[in-house]
């Protein structure tokens, strides 16, 4: 990206930036202002080292002389480098000693740029560079761009504050810089997220993405394979490597992670570690794996590029990697390598080391489902342990018919050798069957199975016990028995913590969050899940499926509190993760986005989201009991807001029959308020069409039930609906009283979505009754913020970042974010500036 024209105001040759270059003050300013006299840019090919050096050179102070020496990666003899340095600096060259003496006496301010230093191992050349840097005067600033780190005494320079180093991670383009490039190209089909997904900000990759995206937006870089990138890799990497290192690099690119021990196993004792060390020294895109001190990986975009290419030797290398991981008892990695080697029987045998908890790691649920589909019962149902794993994966994905068939396979393992073992096997069958019944809406038999299983499951089957407790917790929530649900959830959490299972603890916290939400504390539920998410990230548990569920629940909570921006962010993230993991809960991502669209008045988009959700559920063979009623519930909401009450009446009358009578079904566990919501929407539709019988009495009965159960969020909705119906029935006193109560409770519980839905159904109602909330100065003692929240808000008002607030108050960054979220919730705002303005309006701060 640089050329070398002659500049009239500076001697010698100076770089010229490409017409596509985007200035990068984020990197250039710290480099130019650094006190260090040696500034090292060390990163693999295509990382933008030369361009950044050129940018800094062209912005050098006027008082500073700039010297640019392009080395083109050549392996120069030490004497040749001495001569070129002397020539570039305008010195008379005699020998190395005279050069070192001249450098030590250098007085005029100068910047010397060595661009593209020697790319191959050159101990003698590196030793010369070390002597030159040690002898050089502080007046001469050295700028080095290199693919490999020269073998110099960098620790000494670092300890003396004389070294500023910048690596590949820092050199990568960030989203803002990529967006600048896109704006410069003026292309409409590309997005910064797409570009970053393709190349992770690697400069050459960004340029290739833009080039290929310009001409072929539907091919090439956007679909994993890029011929330009392959050609670049061949020229810049493979052509510089000996054949044995090229093969080793290709092998390592197909592995998710590696270390010297694995390399020794793959490439031979003695050779393997040497190969790895050589590749690292050559700057061959080898980097730490997830910041681990023990593991490495090939730069992910290039690794993916190689994995997408055909490679006949692939299976044999994966087989050897599987053997090594098995010997290390790294069952997860061994299982993945066995699948890639297409050694399916080996993969199945490794699953004997997996537990229910492992379903929420990586993409194990998807891999299990795929293995079951492709290789059938003869491989997957060889033991009761495998039956349990496959059943859990099928239930996770919503494939209830297949799960039932799988559970029945437990009969193949009877009778057991002893009566105790037979009871234990039967208890496992009851636990699995209980979950199938529970998810299918058959509450009574499910509860019986859970309770009987708990009586007979041994302590060693603690995961099965824990999941029975979770099932019973969800049933108690669905019945509105919140105290019972809390006790069961606490018992399950204690069991998970006693066995040190952070993943299952996180899973149970989703039940806990639902409990908090029902009690009218969605902000506490939000804070709880933020903490759980932070814990999973901090522990690097790679719980993608679980993170997807947490994101969807956080999105639902944010939507309920009226924080649409946060809701959109969480729902989009959760939808993507749940689609990838084939979680049936992906449904709620579509539903949340549909509600957000309706909030904007975009009903066409709302119904598109519902249609896409239904299509996906049908394509994945999820029973309609999981999704049909929830889809019709939202459709009913939208139809009422559009004034199409007859459609709501027809649909909800039909769906409610499934939840009443002797064969009544239980609502899906993720939609605790489904049935009362269906019932109050039906009343609203009947009132609109003048077909309602005792609507007020029916709503009061629903309200009394919600109040008795302590379901405050539902109580908010029912108060508002009762006020709406009373107004339509001409009972203004009851309407005003109910709406006042509902609005006050909504403010206290921070449930703004219910108020918004009322406005969408009856746009002028609150104004007509004089109940539209007014901004007012808070009365003394009515401050909704805690003292700590006020401290955080005052620092926000001063312009401090979250990190700065954490340092000033001596609290964690996560705690600051939690306080900020609570401030937003309590003040009913979405942004920091809005929170400050609202607090000043309310008289909470000067």
C-alpha positions in Angstrom: 0.0 0.0 0.0 3.0 2.3 -0.2 5.1 3.7 -3.0 8.4 5.6 -2.9 8.4 9.0 -4.6 11.1 11.6 -4.0 9.9 14.4 -1.7 11.2 17.9 -2.4 11.2 18.9 1.3 13.1 15.9 2.5 16.2 14.2 1.1 16.2 10.6 -0.3 13.1 8.6 -1.0 9.9 8.9 1.1 6.8 6.6 1.1 3.6 7.6 -0.6 0.4 6.2 0.9 -2.1 4.3 -1.2 -5.2 6.2 -2.5 -7.2 3.7 -0.4 -5.3 4.4 2.8 -7.3 5.5 5.9 -5.4 7.5 8.4 -5.1 5.6 11.7 -4.6 8.2 14.5 -5.5 5.5 17.0 -2.2 3.9 16.3 -0.1 6.7 14.8 -0.5 9.3 17.5 0.8 7.0 20.4 3.7 5.9 18.2 4.7 9.4 17.2 4.4 10.8 20.8 6.2 7.8 22.5 9.3 8.6 24.5 10.9 5.3 23.4 13.8 5.6 21.0 13.0 2.2 19.4 9.6 1.6 17.9 9.0 -2.0 16.7 6.1 -3.1 14.5 6.3 -6.9 14.5 3.4 -8.7 12.7 2.8 -11.2 9.9 2.6 -10.3 6.3 -0.2 -8.0 5.3 -0.7 -6.5 8.7 -0.3 -2.9 7.6 3.2 -2.3 9.1 4.6 -0.4 6.1 1.5 1.7 5.7 1.6 2.7 9.3 5.3 3.5 9.3 4.7 5.6 6.2 1.9 7.5 7.8 4.1 8.3 10.8 7.0 9.2 8.6 4.9 11.7 6.6 3.7 13.3 9.8 7.1 13.7 11.4 7.8 17.1 13.0 9.4 19.7 10.7 12.4 19.8 12.9 13.0 16.1 12.6 15.0 14.6 9.6 13.4 11.4 8.2 15.4 8.6 6.7 13.6 5.7 5.0 15.4 2.5 4.3 13.3 -0.2 2.5 14.9 -3.6 3.2 12.3 -5.8 1.3 12.8 -8.7 3.7 16.2 -9.6 2.3 18.7 -11.6 4.3 21.6 -9.0 4.0 25.1 -9.7 5.2 25.9 -7.6 8.3 28.4 -5.6 6.3 25.8 -4.8 3.6 23.4 -3.5 6.3 26.2 -1.4 7.7 26.8 0.2 4.3 23.2 0.8 3.6 22.7 2.4 7.0 25.6 4.7 6.5 24.5 5.6 3.0 21.0 6.3 4.1 22.2 8.5 7.0 24.8 10.3 4.8 27.7 8.9 6.7 31.1 7.9 5.3 31.4 4.2 5.8 34.7 2.6 6.8 33.7 -0.3 9.0 31.2 -1.4 11.6 33.2 0.2 14.4 33.2 3.6 12.7 29.5 3.3 12.1 28.8 2.6 15.7 30.9 5.5 16.8 29.1 7.9 14.3 25.7 6.7 15.6 26.7 7.2 19.2 27.7 10.9 18.4 24.5 11.6 16.4 23.0 14.9 17.5 20.4 16.2 15.1 16.8 14.9 15.7 16.1 12.1 13.3 13.7 9.3 12.5 15.2 6.2 10.8 12.7 3.8 9.3 13.8 0.2 8.5 10.9 -1.2 6.6 10.5 -4.9 6.1 13.5 -6.2 8.0 15.0 -9.6 7.2 12.2 -12.3 7.1 14.3 -15.4 7.8 16.4 -16.4 10.7 19.7 -14.4 10.5 21.6 -14.5 13.8 24.6 -12.5 12.6 22.4 -9.8 11.1 20.3 -9.7 14.3 23.4 -9.4 16.4 24.5 -6.4 14.3 21.1 -4.8 14.7 21.4 -5.3 18.5 24.8 -3.6 18.6 23.6 -0.7 16.5 20.5 -0.1 18.7 22.7 -0.3 21.8 25.2 2.2 20.5 22.8 4.7 18.8 22.3 8.2 20.2 18.9 9.0 21.8 18.6 11.8 19.2 18.0 9.1 16.5 14.7 7.3 16.8 14.6 3.9 15.2 11.4 2.6 13.5 11.4 -1.1 12.6 8.8 -3.0 10.6 9.3 -6.8 10.6 7.5 -10.1 10.1 9.7 -11.8 12.7 11.0 -10.5 15.9 14.8 -10.0 15.5 16.9 -11.7 18.2 17.9 -8.5 20.0 18.1 -7.6 23.7 14.5 -6.3 23.8 14.1 -6.9 27.6 16.9 -4.4 28.3 15.3 -1.8 26.0 11.9 -2.5 27.6 13.2 -2.1 31.1 14.9 1.2 30.2 11.6 2.5 28.7 13.3 2.6 25.3 11.0 0.2 23.4 7.5 0.7 22.1 6.2 -2.5 20.4 3.0 -3.0 18.3 1.8 -6.4 17.2 -0.7 -7.9 14.8 -3.6 -7.6 17.2 -3.1 -3.9 17.7 -2.5 -3.3 14.0 -5.8 -4.9 13.0 -8.5 -2.6 11.7 -11.4 -1.9 14.2 -15.0 -1.5 13.1 -14.8 2.3 12.8 -11.8 2.1 10.5 -13.4 -0.6 8.3 -16.5 1.6 8.1 -14.3 4.5 6.9 -12.9 2.3 4.2 -16.4 1.2 3.2 -17.6 4.8 3.0 -14.6 5.6 0.9 -15.5 2.8 -1.5 -19.2 3.9 -1.5 -20.5 0.3 -1.7 -23.9 -0.7 -0.5 -23.8 -4.5 -0.2 -21.0 -4.7 2.3 -21.0 -4.1 6.0 -18.2 -3.6 8.5 -19.4 -6.7 10.4 -19.2 -8.8 7.3 -15.7 -7.6 6.6 -14.5 -8.2 10.1 -16.1 -11.6 10.2 -14.2 -12.5 7.1 -10.7 -11.3 8.1 -10.8 -10.2 11.8 -9.5 -6.8 10.8 -6.3 -8.2 9.2 -5.3 -5.4 6.8 -4.6 -7.5 3.7 -7.8 -9.4 4.4 -9.8 -6.2 4.6 -8.4 -5.0 1.2 -9.1 -8.4 -0.4 -12.7 -8.4 1.0 -13.3 -4.9 -0.5 -11.8 -5.9 -3.8 -13.8 -9.2 -4.1 -16.9 -7.7 -2.6 -16.9 -4.9 -5.2 -17.0 -7.3 -8.1 -18.6 -10.4 -6.6 -20.7 -9.4 -3.5 -22.3 -12.9 -3.5 -19.2 -15.0 -3.8 -15.6 -15.1 -2.9 -14.7 -13.5 0.4 -18.2 -13.6 1.7 -18.6 -17.4 1.5 -15.3 -18.5 3.0 -13.3 -19.2 -0.2 -11.3 -16.4 -1.7 -8.9 -17.2 -4.6 -7.2 -13.8 -4.2 -6.5 -14.7 -0.5 -5.3 -18.2 -1.5 -2.9 -16.6 -4.0 -1.7 -14.1 -1.4 -1.0 -16.9 1.1 0.9 -18.9 -1.5 3.1 -16.0 -2.4 3.7 -14.4 1.0 3.9 -17.5 3.1 4.2 -20.9 1.4 6.8 -19.7 -1.1 9.0 -18.7 1.7 8.8 -21.9 3.7 10.7 -25.2 3.2 8.4 -28.1 2.2 8.4 -29.7 5.7 7.3 -26.4 7.3 4.7 -25.8 4.7 3.1 -29.2 5.4 3.3 -28.6 9.1 1.6 -25.2 8.8 -1.2 -26.8 6.7 -1.7 -29.5 9.4 -1.8 -27.0 12.2 -4.3 -24.8 10.3 -6.7 -27.7 10.5 -6.4 -28.0 14.3 -8.4 -25.7 16.7 -5.3 -25.5 19.0 -1.9 -27.0 19.4 1.2 -26.9 21.6 4.7 -28.3 21.3 3.7 -31.7 22.8 1.0 -32.2 20.1 3.5 -31.1 17.4 6.0 -33.7 18.6 3.3 -36.4 18.3 2.3 -35.2 14.8 5.7 -34.5 13.2 8.1 -36.7 15.1 10.0 -36.4 18.4 12.5 -33.6 18.2 11.2 -32.3 14.8 7.7 -31.2 16.0 8.8 -28.6 18.5 11.4 -27.3 16.2 8.9 -26.9 13.4 6.6 -25.0 15.7 9.4 -22.8 16.9 10.6 -22.0 13.4 7.1 -21.1 12.2 6.6 -18.8 15.2 10.0 -17.1 14.5 9.1 -16.6 10.9 5.9 -14.7 11.7 3.8 -17.4 10.0 0.4 -16.3 11.5 0.9 -18.4 14.7 -0.8 -16.7 17.7 -1.9 -17.5 21.2 -5.1 -19.5 21.4 -7.6 -17.4 23.5 -4.7 -15.6 25.3 -3.6 -19.0 26.7 0.1 -19.2 27.7 0.1 -22.9 26.8 -1.8 -23.2 23.5 -1.4 -21.7 20.1 -3.5 -21.5 16.9 -3.2 -20.4 13.3 -4.8 -17.0 12.6 -8.5 -17.9 12.4 -9.4 -16.4 9.0 -6.5 -18.2 7.3 -7.2 -21.4 9.2 -10.8 -21.4 8.0 -9.6 -20.7 4.4 -7.5 -23.8 4.5 -10.2 -25.9 6.1 -12.6 -25.1 3.3 -10.1 -26.4 0.7 -10.0 -30.1 -0.3 -7.1 -31.9 1.3 -6.7 -35.7 0.9 -4.5 -36.2 4.0 -7.0 -34.5 6.3 -8.4 -37.6 7.9 -5.1 -39.2 8.8 -3.8 -36.0 10.6 -7.1 -35.6 12.5 -6.8 -39.3 13.5 -3.4 -38.7 14.9 -4.5 -35.6 16.8 -7.4 -37.6 18.2 -5.0 -40.2 19.6 -2.9 -37.5 21.3 -5.9 -35.7 22.9 -7.3 -39.1 24.1 -3.9 -39.8 25.8 -4.2 -36.4 27.4 -7.8 -37.2 28.5 -9.0 -34.1 26.7 -12.2 -35.8 25.8 -13.8 -32.7 24.2 -10.9 -32.2 21.7 -10.5 -35.9 21.1 -14.3 -36.2 20.2 -14.1 -33.3 17.8 -11.0 -34.7 16.1 -12.6 -38.2 15.8 -15.5 -36.7 14.0 -13.2 -34.8 11.7 -11.3 -38.0 11.0 -14.7 -39.7 10.3 -13.9 -42.2 13.0 -17.5 -42.4 14.2 -17.1 -45.5 16.4 -14.2 -43.8 18.2 -16.3 -40.6 18.6 -19.1 -42.6 20.2 -16.8 -44.4 22.5 -15.4 -41.0 23.7 -18.9 -39.9 24.5 -18.9 -42.3 27.5 -16.7 -39.6 29.2 -19.3 -36.9 28.6 -22.1 -35.8 31.0 -25.3 -33.8 30.6 -23.3 -30.7 31.4 -21.2 -31.2 28.3 -24.3 -30.6 26.1 -23.9 -26.9 26.8 -20.3 -26.8 25.8 -19.1 -25.9 22.3 -21.5 -27.3 19.8 -21.9 -30.7 21.3 -25.7 -30.8 21.1 -25.5 -30.2 17.3 -22.7 -32.7 16.9 -24.7 -35.3 18.8 -27.8 -34.7 16.7 -25.8 -34.9 13.5 -24.1 -38.1 14.6 -27.4 -39.6 15.6 -29.0 -38.7 12.3 -26.2 -40.0 10.1 -25.2 -43.1 11.9 -28.3 -44.4 13.6 -29.1 -46.4 16.6 -26.4 -49.0 16.2 -23.7 -46.4 17.1 -25.6 -44.0 19.4 -27.6 -46.4 21.6 -25.0 -48.7 22.8 -25.3 -47.8 26.5 -27.7 -46.1 28.9 -25.2 -43.2 29.1 -25.5 -42.6 25.4 -29.2 -42.9 25.4 -29.3 -40.1 28.1 -27.1 -37.8 26.1 -28.9 -38.3 22.8 -32.3 -37.8 24.6 -31.1 -34.6 26.2 -29.9 -33.3 22.8 -33.2 -34.2 21.1 -35.2 -32.5 23.8 -33.0 -29.4 23.6 -33.7 -29.2 19.9 -37.4 -29.8 20.3 -37.5 -33.2 18.5 -39.9 -34.8 21.0 -41.0 -37.8 18.8 -37.4 -38.9 18.3 -36.7 -38.3 22.0 -39.6 -40.6 22.9 -38.2 -43.3 20.7 -34.7 -42.8 22.2 -36.0 -43.1 25.8 -37.7 -46.4 24.9 -34.3 -47.8 24.1 -33.5 -47.9 27.8 -35.5 -51.1 27.9 -32.6 -52.8 26.1 -30.5 -52.5 29.3 -32.9 -54.4 31.6 -32.7 -56.3 33.7 -29.8 -54.9 35.6 -27.5 -57.2 37.7 -28.9 -56.0 41.0 -32.2 -54.6 42.2 -30.6 -51.3 43.2 -29.2 -50.8 39.7 -32.5 -51.7 38.2 -34.2 -49.0 40.4 -31.6 -46.5 39.3 -32.1 -47.3 35.6 -35.9 -46.9 36.1 -35.4 -43.6 37.9 -33.3 -42.3 35.0 -36.1 -43.4 32.6 -38.6 -41.5 34.7 -36.5 -38.4 34.8 -36.1 -38.3 31.0 -39.7 -39.2 30.4 -40.8 -36.6 32.9 -39.0 -33.9 30.9 -40.6 -35.1 27.7 -44.0 -34.9 29.3 -43.2 -31.5 30.9 -42.1 -29.9 27.6 -45.1 -31.4 25.9 -47.5 -29.7 28.3 -48.6 -32.8 30.3 -48.1 -31.4 33.8 -49.6 -34.0 36.1 -47.8 -37.1 34.8 -44.6 -35.1 34.4 -44.7 -34.1 38.1 -45.3 -37.7 39.1 -42.3 -38.9 37.2 -40.0 -36.2 38.6 -41.0 -36.9 42.2 -40.6 -40.7 41.8 -37.3 -40.3 40.1 -36.0 -38.1 42.9 -36.9 -40.8 45.4 -34.8 -43.4 43.6 -31.9 -41.6 41.9 -28.6 -42.2 43.7 -26.4 -39.4 44.8 -24.0 -40.2 42.0 -26.8 -39.3 39.5 -26.8 -35.7 40.8 -27.2 -34.1 37.3 -30.5 -36.1 36.9 -31.6 -35.0 40.3 -30.8 -31.5 39.5 -32.8 -31.5 36.3 -35.8 -33.1 38.1 -35.6 -30.1 40.5 -35.4 -27.7 37.6 -38.5 -29.3 36.0 -40.4 -29.1 39.2 -39.3 -25.4 39.6 -40.7 -24.6 36.2 -44.0 -26.4 37.0 -44.3 -24.4 40.2 -43.8 -21.2 38.3 -46.4 -22.2 35.8 -48.9 -22.9 38.6 -48.0 -19.5 40.2 -46.5 -21.1 43.3 -43.6 -18.8 43.6 -42.5 -19.7 47.1 -42.4 -23.4 46.1 -40.5 -22.5 43.0 -38.0 -20.5 45.0 -37.3 -23.3 47.4 -36.9 -25.9 44.6 -34.6 -23.5 42.6 -32.5 -22.9 45.7 -32.1 -26.6 46.3 -31.0 -27.2 42.7 -28.5 -24.3 42.8 -27.0 -25.6 46.0 -26.6 -29.0 44.4 -24.9 -27.5 41.3 -22.6 -25.4 43.4 -21.7 -28.4 45.6 -20.4 -30.2 42.6 -18.7 -27.2 41.1 -20.8 -27.1 38.0 -20.8 -23.5 36.7 -22.6 -24.4 33.6 -25.6 -26.0 35.3 -25.6 -23.2 37.9 -26.0 -20.8 35.0 -28.8 -22.9 33.5 -30.6 -22.9 36.8 -30.2 -19.1 37.1 -32.5 -18.8 34.1 -35.3 -20.3 36.2 -34.3 -17.9 39.0 -34.5 -15.0 36.6 -38.0 -16.0 35.6 -39.0 -16.1 39.3 -37.6 -12.6 39.9 -39.4 -11.3 36.8 -42.7 -12.8 38.0 -42.3 -11.0 41.4 -42.0 -7.7 39.6 -38.3 -7.3 39.6 -37.2 -7.6 35.9 -34.3 -5.2 36.6 -33.0 -7.7 39.2 -33.4 -10.5 36.8 -31.5 -8.5 34.2 -28.7 -7.9 36.6 -28.6 -11.5 37.6 -28.2 -12.7 34.0 -25.6 -10.1 33.3 -23.6 -11.5 36.1 -24.1 -15.1 34.9 -23.0 -14.1 31.4 -19.9 -12.3 32.7 -19.0 -15.3 34.8 -19.3 -17.7 31.8 -17.1 -15.4 29.7 -14.6 -14.9 32.5 -14.3 -18.6 33.0 -14.0 -19.2 29.2 -16.5 -22.1 29.4 -17.5 -21.8 25.7 -21.1 -22.3 26.6 -22.5 -21.1 23.3 -26.0 -22.8 23.6 -26.4 -21.5 27.2 -25.2 -18.0 26.2 -27.8 -17.9 23.5 -30.6 -18.6 26.0 -29.2 -16.0 28.4 -29.1 -13.4 25.6 -32.7 -14.1 24.6 -33.9 -13.9 28.2 -32.0 -10.6 28.6 -33.6 -9.3 25.4 -37.0 -10.2 26.7 -36.4 -8.5 30.0 -35.0 -5.3 28.3 -38.0 -5.2 26.0 -40.4 -5.5 29.0 -38.6 -2.6 30.7 -38.8 -0.5 27.6 -35.2 -0.6 26.6 -35.6 -1.3 22.9 -31.9 -0.7 21.9 -30.6 -3.2 24.5 -33.4 -5.6 23.6 -32.5 -5.5 19.9 -28.9 -6.1 20.7 -29.6 -9.1 23.0 -32.3 -10.6 20.8 -30.1 -10.4 17.6 -27.2 -12.0 19.5 -29.3 -14.7 21.1 -31.1 -15.5 17.8 -27.8 -16.1 16.0 -26.4 -18.3 18.8 -29.6 -20.4 19.1 -29.9 -20.8 15.4 -26.4 -22.2 15.4 -27.0 -24.5 18.3 -30.4 -25.7 17.0 -32.0 -24.7 20.3 -35.8 -24.7 20.1 -35.8 -21.5 22.2 -34.7 -19.7 19.1 -38.4 -19.1 18.7 -38.3 -16.4 21.3 -35.7 -14.5 19.4 -38.1 -14.1 16.5 -41.0 -13.2 18.8 -39.0 -10.5 20.6 -38.0 -8.9 17.3 -41.6 -9.1 16.1 -42.7 -7.2 19.3 -40.0 -4.6 18.6 -41.2 -4.1 15.1 -44.8 -3.7 16.3 -43.6 -1.1 18.8 -42.4 0.9 15.8 -45.7 0.4 14.0 -44.0 -1.9 11.4 -46.6 -4.6 11.5 -45.5 -6.0 8.1 -42.1 -6.8 9.6 -43.7 -8.1 12.8 -45.7 -10.7 10.9 -42.7 -11.6 8.8 -40.8 -12.5 12.0 -43.7 -14.6 13.1 -43.9 -16.3 9.7 -40.1 -17.0 9.8 -40.4 -18.5 13.3 -43.2 -20.8 12.3 -41.4 -21.9 9.2 -38.2 -22.7 11.2 -40.2 -24.7 13.8 -41.9 -26.7 11.1 -38.6 -27.3 9.2 -37.0 -28.6 12.4 -40.0 -30.8 13.2 -40.7 -29.1 16.5 -44.2 -30.0 17.8 -46.8 -27.2 17.3 -47.6 -27.4 21.1 -44.2 -25.6 21.6 -44.9 -22.6 19.3 -48.5 -22.4 18.0 -50.1 -20.8 21.0 -47.3 -18.3 21.5 -47.4 -17.3 17.8 -51.2 -16.8 18.0 -50.9 -14.8 21.2 -48.6 -12.3 19.5 -50.7 -12.3 16.4 -53.7 -11.5 18.6 -51.8 -8.6 20.2 -50.9 -7.2 16.8 -54.4 -7.6 15.3 -55.9 -5.8 18.2 -53.5 -2.9 17.8 -54.5 -2.8 14.1 -58.2 -2.9 14.9 -58.8 -6.4 13.6 -60.5 -7.8 16.7 -62.4 -10.5 14.7 -59.1 -12.2 13.8 -58.0 -12.2 17.5 -61.3 -13.6 18.6 -61.3 -16.4 16.1 -57.7 -17.5 16.8 -57.7 -17.2 20.6 -61.0 -18.9 21.0 -59.6 -21.9 19.2 -56.2 -22.0 21.0 -57.7 -21.6 24.5 -59.5 -24.9 24.2 -56.2 -26.7 24.6 -55.6 -25.1 28.0 -59.0 -25.8 29.6 -60.9 -28.9 30.5 -59.9 -32.4 31.6 -57.2 -32.7 28.9 -55.8 -29.2 29.5 -52.2 -28.7 28.5 -49.6 -26.8 30.5 -48.1 -23.7 28.9 -44.5 -24.0 27.6 -42.0 -23.3 30.4 -40.6 -20.1 28.7 -44.1 -18.5 28.6 -45.3 -18.5 32.2 -48.1 -15.9 31.5 -49.4 -17.5 28.3 -52.8 -18.6 29.5 -53.9 -15.4 31.4 -52.7 -13.3 28.5 -54.7 -15.4 26.0 -57.7 -15.0 28.3 -57.4 -11.2 28.7 -56.8 -10.7 25.0 -59.9 -12.7 24.3 -61.9 -10.4 26.6 -60.5 -7.4 24.8 -61.5 -8.8 21.4 -65.0 -9.7 22.6 -65.5 -6.2 24.1 -64.4 -4.6 20.8 -66.9 -6.7 18.9 -69.7 -6.3 21.6 -69.8 -10.0 22.3 -68.4 -10.1 25.8 -70.2 -11.7 28.7 -69.2 -10.2 32.1 -65.8 -9.0 30.9 -65.1 -6.9 34.0 -65.8 -9.8 36.3 -63.6 -12.2 34.3 -60.7 -9.7 34.4 -61.1 -9.1 38.1 -61.0 -12.8 38.7 -57.7 -13.0 36.7 -56.4 -10.0 38.6 -57.2 -11.5 42.0 -55.4 -14.8 41.0 -52.3 -12.9 39.9 -52.3 -10.8 43.1 -52.7 -13.9 45.3 -49.8 -15.5 43.5 -47.6 -12.4 43.7 -47.2 -12.2 39.9 -46.7 -8.4 39.8 -45.7 -8.0 36.2 -48.9 -9.9 35.1 -50.8 -7.8 37.6 -49.6 -4.6 35.8 -51.0 -5.9 32.5 -54.3 -6.9 34.0 -54.8 -3.6 35.8 -54.3 -1.7 32.5 -56.5 -4.1 30.5 -59.2 -3.8 33.2 -59.0 0.0 33.0 -59.3 -0.2 29.2 -62.3 -2.5 29.3 -64.0 -0.5 32.1 -63.6 2.7 29.9 -65.1 0.9 26.9 -68.0 -0.3 29.1 -68.7 3.3 30.3 -67.4 2.8 33.9 -65.1 5.7 34.1 -64.4 5.6 37.8 -63.3 2.0 37.7 -61.3 2.8 34.5 -59.4 5.7 36.1 -58.7 3.7 39.3 -57.5 0.6 37.5 -55.3 2.6 35.1 -53.8 4.7 38.0 -53.0 1.5 39.9 -51.5 -0.2 36.8 -49.4 2.9 35.9 -48.1 3.2 39.4 -47.3 -0.5 39.6 -45.6 -0.4 36.1 -43.4 2.5 37.3 -42.5 0.6 40.5 -41.7 -2.7 38.7 -40.2 -0.8 35.7 -42.5 -2.6 33.2 -43.0 -0.2 30.4 -43.9 -2.6 27.6 -47.4 -3.1 29.1 -48.0 0.6 29.0 -46.8 0.9 25.5 -49.1 -1.9 24.3 -52.0 -0.1 26.0 -51.1 3.1 24.0 -50.9 1.0 20.8 -54.4 -0.4 21.4 -55.9 2.8 22.6 -53.7 5.7 21.5 -55.7 8.5 23.2 -57.0 6.8 26.3 -54.5 8.0 28.9 -54.6 11.5 27.6 -58.4 11.6 27.5 -58.5 10.5 31.2 -55.7 12.9 32.2 -53.4 10.0 33.1 -50.5 10.5 30.7 -47.4 10.4 32.9 -46.0 13.9 33.5 -42.3 14.8 34.1 -42.2 16.3 37.6 -39.7 17.2 40.3 -39.4 14.4 42.7 -40.7 15.0 46.2 -38.3 14.9 49.1 -37.6 11.3 50.0 -38.9 10.0 46.7 -35.5 9.5 45.1 -35.6 6.1 43.3 -31.8 5.9 43.1 -29.6 4.4 45.8 -26.7 6.5 47.1 -24.2 4.4 45.1 -26.3 4.8 42.0 -26.3 8.6 42.5 -22.5 8.5 42.8 -22.2 6.6 39.6 -24.7 9.0 37.8 -22.8 12.0 39.0 -19.6 10.6 37.5 -21.4 9.8 34.3 -22.5 13.4 34.2 -18.9 14.5 34.4 -18.1 12.5 31.3 -16.3 9.6 33.0 -16.2 6.2 31.2 -17.3 3.0 32.9 -13.7 2.0 33.5 -12.8 5.4 35.0 -15.8 5.2 37.3 -14.8 1.7 38.4 -11.3 3.0 39.3 -12.6 6.1 41.1 -15.1 4.1 43.2 -12.9 1.1 43.7 -15.5 -1.3 42.3 -15.4 -3.7 39.4 -16.3 -2.8 35.8 -19.2 -5.3 35.9 -20.6 -3.6 39.0 -20.5 -0.2 37.3 -22.4 -1.6 34.3 -25.0 -3.1 36.7 -25.5 0.2 38.4 -25.8 2.0 35.1 -28.4 -0.5 33.9 -30.4 -0.1 37.1 -30.2 3.7 36.8 -31.6 3.4 33.2 -34.4 1.1 34.4 -35.4 3.3 37.3 -35.4 6.4 35.3 -37.0 4.8 32.2 -34.3 5.8 29.8 -31.9 4.0 27.5 -28.8 6.2 27.2 -26.4 7.9 29.6 -27.2 11.4 28.5 -30.9 10.7 28.9 -30.3 9.5 32.4 -28.4 12.6 33.4 -31.1 14.9 31.9 -33.9 12.9 33.5 -32.2 13.0 36.9 -31.8 16.8 36.6 -35.4 17.2 35.6 -36.5 15.2 38.6 -34.3 17.2 40.9 -32.2 14.2 41.8 -28.9 16.1 41.0 -27.9 19.6 40.4 
